[in-house]
Amino acid sequence: MDQTSNNMLHQARDRAYQYNRIVFWLNGERRSAEIAPAQTTLEFLQQDLHLYGTKCSCNEGDCGACTVTVASPREGRVVYEAVNSCLYNAAKLHGKHLITVEGLGTPAILHPIQKAMLNFHATQCGYCSPGFVMSLFALLATLERPNEEDILAALEGNLCRCTGYDSILKAARHLAQTTSGEDIVPQSFRAIEPLLLDFSDAPASEEKKGVPLRHCERYQTPSNLDELSEILREEPDAVFINGGTDIMVQMNVQRRQYRILIDLSSIAGLDAIASSPEGIRIGANCTYSQILAAPAVKADLPYLSDLIENIASQQIRNFATLAGNVANASPIGDTLPLLLVLGASLVLFSADGESKIPLREFFLDYRKTALRQDEIIKEIIIPIPPKGEFVSWQKAAKRKAVDISSVVSAIRLKEENGVIKTAELACGGVAVVPKLSMKFYKAMLNMELQGLHPQEISEYVASEFSPISDVRGSDQYRTQLLQNHVLTYLQDFLQGRGA
Amino acid sequence: MKKYPDHISGKLHLTGASRFIGDEVPLPGMLHAKFLFAPVAHGRIKRLDVSRAASVPGIVRIVTAADVPGANQIGHVIKDEPLFPESEIMYFGQPLAMVLAEDEILAENAVKLIELDIEELEPVLDVDAADERGEWYVPERKIECGDVEKALQEAEFTLSGVTESAGQEHFYMESQRCRAVPGEGSTLTLCTATQSTMEVQEVMSHVLGLPAHHIIIDVPRLGGAFGGKERAGTLWACLAGLGAFLTKRPVQVLLTRDEDMKVTGKRHPFKSKWRVGFDARGRISVYDIELISNGGAYADLSIAILERAMFHAENACHIPNARIRGRACRTNLPSNTAFRGFGAPQGIFVIESVLEKIAEQLRLDPLEVRKINAYQTGDLAPYGQTVKECDISGLLDRLAHTSDYEGLKKEVAEFNAAHNSQKQGLGIVPVKFGISFTTALLNQASALLWIYIDGSASLTTGGVEMGQEVSTKCAIVVSRVLGIPVEKIRVESNNSQRVGNASPTAASTGSDLNGHASRIAAEKVRDHLLPVAVEMLAQHGVECHPEDICLEEGSVFSRIEPEKKTTFADLVREAYNSRVPLAAYGYYSTPGVHFDRDKGVGNPFHYYVCGCALSQVEIDLLNGEHRVLKTFIVHENGNSLSEEIDRGQIVGAFVQSAGWCTIEELPLDTKGRYLAVNPSTYKIPTVRDIPEQLEIELVPAGADYASVFGSKAVGEPPFIYGLSVWFAIQNAVRAANPVAQLRFPATPEAVLLSLNKE
């Protein structure tokens, strides 16, 4: 760092920062608070409220030790969702009910979850335990009699290095069998639900001096598109986030600085999932969990639901968005190959109005997209493939759950009278952008099924890409994976055709 | 009614009310420490100028090697590790300077203003390169029995090879941390995440040039350690302590996850070269092995770890002719350190790989090959210790029975015949794990027990609580001796003023040593109380002697007239009134353990823990992923103090080990930097990675040669069971490609690429 940075360090102390003034409920109690720009819920709990039950272990949303439950209104009812408090901006708590481990029970009067975990000896060193308690709380507050898969999905984002999970699972299964939502959510929390549903206070802010965390000057939460238009016009270097699950990792771990963050998640009207003649329209604010819960997606795009179940953890799926995955444009973005083969398009919004762009024209270079600085993604439109088309995806990673892909791919195939009429294959993790395979398209289109040799095609397609070696896998491994993905698709396709 | 007591801190843990160092309100005036970490793995410091950073308003102090008042030395066994390097940088991420400020972010930014000129030197990262150059902390160690060369010449069959295992990140959930608080005069309290209170006290006192009694160590509990805080915590404790000493203000060192994973040592990777001779039945007559470990920058515990690898080189096989040589090599990595198993898993992995090869070559059943080689009671280990109460073969039979081994073999063969894209495999591994610190002097422990006037008890031991529940177990011991419920006993933080000179809580011995010390303390108190009880009962008209008195469930009575009782609380009050001591200090040392390092002969272990495991896996040949379908474990456990705790240790160790064998990988770049330094790239098992079916059978055998109340150590031995997953994957891979060479760990990538071998 040079002299300028030295000066910056001095100046930082006297700069004005925009704090978010929020009203929220904490463990059943109404509170108001001033949140430093981009302060996370975990920092807020520990540094401002001196509540240390919620633990920081990785500070990047990968271990679940900091799991808290957030209750918020959605479609006329209150949902209880587990989130990683290390990535969840405290400003997002406005109008919500934050439930932490301190809110459930005390050593003298344990909550049923705590009691079950005690009885099954489901705690050892104890550092991860509050996170597990809160993940189970969100699960049991949401689902009656959750099944094994529900339990695994709820807990896959919580790491424990001591127990080997067996005792925790036994406690969870016992709770799933023996409790209902009434036992789990205290009356005092239920009493807040109407208040959350009626809540309409506008978020406020206040200027303060000092050295806030990480030199973010302002964290803004526009509540409608008009407010957003103004920001888009006037703040050329604003950075837009929704869940913030990627940007917050950068800020927490790499210590990247963002002067102005605009949180889009409170903008009204962007959280709808609707069927339309063009396909299923998914608003930019829809979280993965909302998409998973949408009957239209489950019915018409079941493979998208399946894929989303294999992305990140419950805690992340509860506030990360599909639009964020697209805008982030990671070459290993899990949903991108599938969206590419489905022919998805994006509705973009700027102060000048709306425009539309096919996703396949969106990714320009490594983490570079066609999105202008003054634009956001407003909606994603996913056409529903006609019945009888073969659509599938595969994701390869080191670990089964909560892992980033080494290679992710998707395919769409249509055959008419023994001839291939649609042939789309897209891959992530093998190039600087998620990409449709040209070789696959050319080789497969109009091919007769009888002449289809999966092994040959898969080798041919793999030769199109030159993946790199990195911490998630060698080039050789990635090439082999891609080839095997294609082989698997074609074999499954032929098998489905009875060939 | 539960059979075993709850986790003694369970209610606190589950409500977020338990105290962890650093997860607590900052002390007034407390400073946060941030570090300048070495940007190269090997180099010479030419200039280190902190003046600009120090001039930033709000920066209270910047500490470097020049500020160390005593010895700039934190090495313990071998004095080779500076607190701050004065000239030679030995590993990437080595702390070079410490910035102290109340504002953490300010401190972090000021680090960037420190000016550092270095001459970069070529790092030695590879264990072969280090071995060739003779970069050993100490000369080669050797254990030998029989006549190896002659036996090799006479052997019907011989094989030789090289077997490698890899490192592992501890991934304790709570990172390295210490809060140092200055007291009156030059006293200093270190609330520090360590398994070794005595070592931290001793090293800190040398660094500050103060007598040990000026340094008070207090450890409430650890959020996991697994060996990673046996030695590795000393550096951070001493840095915090030095900062507090210099500034007279509380100082907190708390590493972020990324910092922790970048700069702290891991499990030792081992490379082993071996030769083996055996007959047509697979019986090994001779084994010649060189175990070579990558120890990193400083000696740390590498020599003891190497030694334990050597002691376990033959695992459960009785081999009449054995030569076991070991060399621990210095490289430019963060000092590799203790990690659950402490070298034994690395040594055992080699012999078990050899047994698999023998079975393969002779087309014998891997379980039979293990049985025919298994130790029996009365056999001598290569270092001369008589193996007692040991029935590996019987345990393997039991495993075959509970797992329906024959049925499983058939199932796997049928599955493999019917599937082209998936293959299944079985893996078996027995264990014979020696219990005791192999450094005999460490096998001692103390406990301080106070009974307060209301009958409640306060127990301090040297056993650091880190989730293994040494606290619960020691409380169980006291509760049994005094006949009071566990709830009446509070197990305190480890504190050097209450229990000094405590050995590390390590080597699975925590509950043995501290449990015994607690027992002795409780027995002393009981012996004080019994005469008082006799007098109290006499007032109720009960004539009895002290040996007739029973203390049970908070009641005191004579076994002659059990219906006439008094309470423990009344007894305690009466004892106090009668001026009888209500406290005791218990001291225990393990009998009969010794080892002559020069001769390689002795009785290093108090007893052995034996057991075996079998895993069934399925691999996908197209993506290399595996699923563990079933795992069966038969574990000899003596008279357990708490089967609930022991099961938790067994499952936890198994899953941690299965992680080491499969998905936990530590890629390193050519500059000596670890690349997977956070959980987004370093993958430990999740709830979805455990066996779909997991059966554990605890066998109450082995209690004759055991520890407190016939119980046995349980922390490390079950770690070996995870190897069964690796061998199962190897067998599944070989079902697809008989010449496949699977590397360690068996990541999806390793599996997939191994299939291509011709």
Interface residues (C-beta under 8 A of the other chain):
Chain A: M1 S5 N6 L9 H10 R13 Q46 H50 L51 Y52 G53 T54 K55 C56 S57 C58 N59 E60 D62 C63 A65 T100 V101 E102 L104 G105 T106 P107 L110 I113 Q114 M117 L118 N119 H121 T123 Q124 C125 G126 Y127 C128 S129 P130 V133 L152 L155 E156 G157 N158 L159 C160 R161 C162 T163 G164 Y165 D166 S167 I168 L169 V211 L213 R214 V249 V253 R255 Q394 A396 A397 K398 R399 K400 A401 V402 D403 I404 S406 V471 R472 G473 S474 Q476 Y477 Q480 L481 N484 H485 L487 T488
Chain B: K2 D6 H7 S9 G10 K11 L12 H13 L14 T15 G16 A17 S18 F20 D23 E24 V25 R52 V56 P57 G58 D103 I105 L106 E108 N109 A110 K112 L113 H170 F171 Y172 M173 E174 S175 R221 L222 G223 G224 F226 T256 R257 D258 S421 M466 G467 Q468 E469 L622 N623 G624 E625 E644 I645 R647 G648 V651 G652 A653 F654 V655 Q656 I663 E665 P667 L675 A676 N678 P679 S680 T681 K683 I684 P685 T686 V687 R688 D689 I690 L694 T747 P748 E749 L752 L753 N756
